[in-house]
Amino acid sequence: MITANTVRVAAPAEDVWTVFADVERWPTWTPSVTSARSLEGPLTLGARFEIRQPRLPRLVWQVVEFDAGRSWVWRAGGPGGRTFAHHVVEAQDDGTTLVTQRIDQRGVSVLFGLFTRGLTRRYLAQEADGLKAACERRPHGAPQP
């Protein structure tokens, strides 16, 4: 089962990537994440992050695909079910950036996904809106506060 969200951000892709890839700061710009902790350092292939979200169990996500400055995919789950979360940052010719998030639930995770689909859509929208706001108020090229 796939749930997705795309938002256009009025900021250059490199600035959007800087904010989006700083996973531990997500709770500062989205209410859908209450805690995000790296278990092994910055976002890169193989890195793991513990994410806590309201009304959902704590999950550890591991990065299984990584294209610096452009995209990453991480997965969570165990025997019988896996969830993959895709994060894509795409520069546009007009200087804006398209950000797409896609949740792909497989195996028994689909059953859980059916019960939480509305919540998942709401969280993806909150993340998109929060990322957009954080990037658009940030001066171009400025470091993360």
C-alpha positions in Angstrom: 0.0 0.0 0.0 1.4 3.4 -1.0 0.6 6.8 0.5 2.3 9.9 -1.0 2.5 13.6 -0.7 4.3 16.3 -2.9 4.8 19.9 -2.0 6.5 22.8 -4.0 8.9 24.8 -1.9 9.9 28.3 -2.8 13.6 27.7 -2.0 16.6 26.2 -3.9 17.0 22.4 -3.7 20.3 22.6 -1.8 18.6 24.6 1.0 15.7 22.2 1.1 18.0 19.3 1.3 20.0 20.9 4.2 16.8 21.2 6.3 15.2 17.9 5.2 18.3 15.8 5.7 18.9 17.1 9.3 16.5 14.4 10.6 17.2 15.2 14.3 15.7 18.7 13.9 12.4 17.5 12.4 10.5 18.0 15.7 11.3 21.7 15.4 9.3 22.1 12.2 6.6 19.3 12.2 4.2 18.2 14.9 4.1 14.7 13.4 7.5 13.9 14.9 8.1 14.3 18.6 11.6 12.8 18.7 14.2 12.0 16.1 17.5 10.6 17.2 20.4 9.4 15.1 21.8 6.1 16.3 25.0 6.4 14.1 25.7 9.9 12.9 24.4 11.9 9.9 22.1 10.8 7.2 24.0 8.4 4.9 23.6 4.9 3.6 23.2 2.4 6.4 22.5 5.0 9.1 19.8 4.3 11.6 17.4 6.8 13.2 14.9 6.3 16.1 11.7 8.2 15.3 8.8 8.8 17.7 5.5 10.0 16.4 2.2 10.7 18.3 -0.1 7.7 18.3 2.4 5.4 16.6 5.0 3.0 18.0 8.6 4.0 18.2 10.4 2.9 15.1 14.0 2.5 14.1 14.5 3.4 10.4 17.6 2.3 8.4 18.7 4.1 5.3 18.8 1.6 2.4 19.2 3.9 -0.5 21.0 7.3 -0.5 21.7 9.9 -3.2 23.2 12.9 -1.4 21.4 16.1 -2.1 18.6 14.4 -3.9 17.0 11.4 -2.1 17.0 8.7 0.4 14.9 5.7 1.3 14.7 4.1 4.7 12.9 1.1 6.0 11.5 -0.1 9.3 9.7 -3.3 10.3 10.5 -6.8 11.0 9.5 -10.4 10.0 6.4 -10.4 8.0 6.1 -6.7 7.2 8.2 -3.7 6.2 7.6 -0.1 5.6 9.7 2.0 3.2 9.7 5.8 3.3 11.0 7.5 0.2 12.2 11.2 0.4 12.9 13.0 -2.8 14.1 16.6 -3.4 13.9 17.8 -7.0 15.2 21.2 -8.2 12.8 22.9 -10.7 13.8 25.2 -13.5 12.0 28.2 -11.8 14.3 27.9 -8.7 11.6 26.1 -6.6 11.9 22.6 -5.3 9.5 19.7 -5.4 9.6 17.4 -2.4 7.9 14.1 -2.5 7.5 11.7 0.4 6.1 8.2 -0.2 5.2 5.5 2.3 5.2 2.0 0.9 3.9 -0.7 3.3 4.4 -4.3 2.5 3.4 -7.6 4.1 1.5 -7.4 7.4 2.5 -3.7 7.5 -0.3 -3.2 5.0 -2.9 -4.3 7.6 -1.5 -1.7 10.1 -1.4 0.8 7.2 -5.1 0.3 6.5 -6.0 1.3 10.1 -3.7 4.3 10.1 -4.0 5.6 6.5 -5.8 8.8 7.6 -3.1 9.4 10.2 -0.4 8.7 7.7 -1.9 11.2 5.2 -2.2 13.8 7.9 1.4 13.3 9.1 2.7 13.5 5.5 0.8 16.8 5.0 2.1 18.2 8.3 5.7 17.3 7.3 5.3 18.8 3.9 3.8 22.0 5.3 6.4 22.2 8.1 9.3 21.6 5.7 7.9 24.2 3.3 7.6 26.8 6.0 11.0 26.1 7.5 12.7 26.4 4.1 10.9 29.5 2.9 11.6 31.5 6.1 15.3 30.5 6.0 17.7 32.9 4.2 19.3 31.2 1.2 22.4 29.4 2.1 22.1 30.0 5.8 23.1 27.2 8.2 20.5 25.4 10.3 19.9 27.4 13.5 
